[in-house]
Amino acid sequence: AAVQDSAAKLAGAAKLLILQAPSANGANWVMHSKAMSDTADAAGKAAMAKNVDAVLDAGDALYGTCEDCHKQYLKR
């Protein structure tokens, strides 16, 4: 239940991020945010099905989507 709840929160946050797309490279921002939402949804479905392997796979994919976006947009 905790994983499902967290996945739902991540998917919701991703949908809000879409609305915050910057004017420069906004299409990439939306693409990354959509990938985050889709992957969080997959994690929630996997958790509902009690499929641990699928939850872990979704977590790995989610990490990748976040990392890709941060590489492009996070100022260091």
NORJOZI-V68300 format. One record per residue. PSI is psi in whole degrees, -180 to 180 (999 if undefined). OMEGA is omega in whole degrees, -180 to 180 (NA if undefined). Layout:
# NORJOZI-V68300
psi->(PSI | PSI)
omega->(OMEGA | OMEGA)
This chain:
# NORJOZI-V68300
psi->(-38 | -39 | -42 | -44 | -46 | -41 | -41 | -39 | -42 | -42 | -41 | -41 | -40 | -39 | -35 | -35 | -36 | -38 | -14 | 20 | 132 | 161 | -34 | 127 | 32 | -32 | -39 | -39 | -48 | -42 | -47 | -41 | -40 | -40 | -39 | -45 | -47 | -42 | -39 | -40 | -42 | -39 | -42 | -42 | -40 | -40 | -42 | -36 | -3 | 38 | 94 | -43 | -41 | -35 | -46 | -41 | -43 | -37 | -42 | -44 | -40 | -42 | -43 | -41 | -40 | -45 | -44 | -43 | -44 | -36 | -34 | -37 | -20 | 122 | 133 | 999)
omega->(-180 | 179 | 178 | 180 | 180 | 179 | 179 | 178 | 178 | 179 | 177 | 178 | 180 | 179 | 175 | 178 | 179 | -179 | -177 | -177 | 178 | -179 | 177 | 180 | -179 | 180 | 178 | 178 | 180 | 179 | 180 | -180 | 178 | 177 | 178 | 180 | -179 | -179 | 176 | 176 | 179 | 178 | 179 | 178 | 178 | 178 | 179 | 179 | -178 | 180 | -175 | -180 | 179 | 175 | 180 | 177 | 179 | 177 | 177 | 180 | 179 | 177 | 180 | 179 | 179 | -179 | 180 | 180 | -180 | 178 | -178 | -169 | -178 | 179 | -179 | NA)
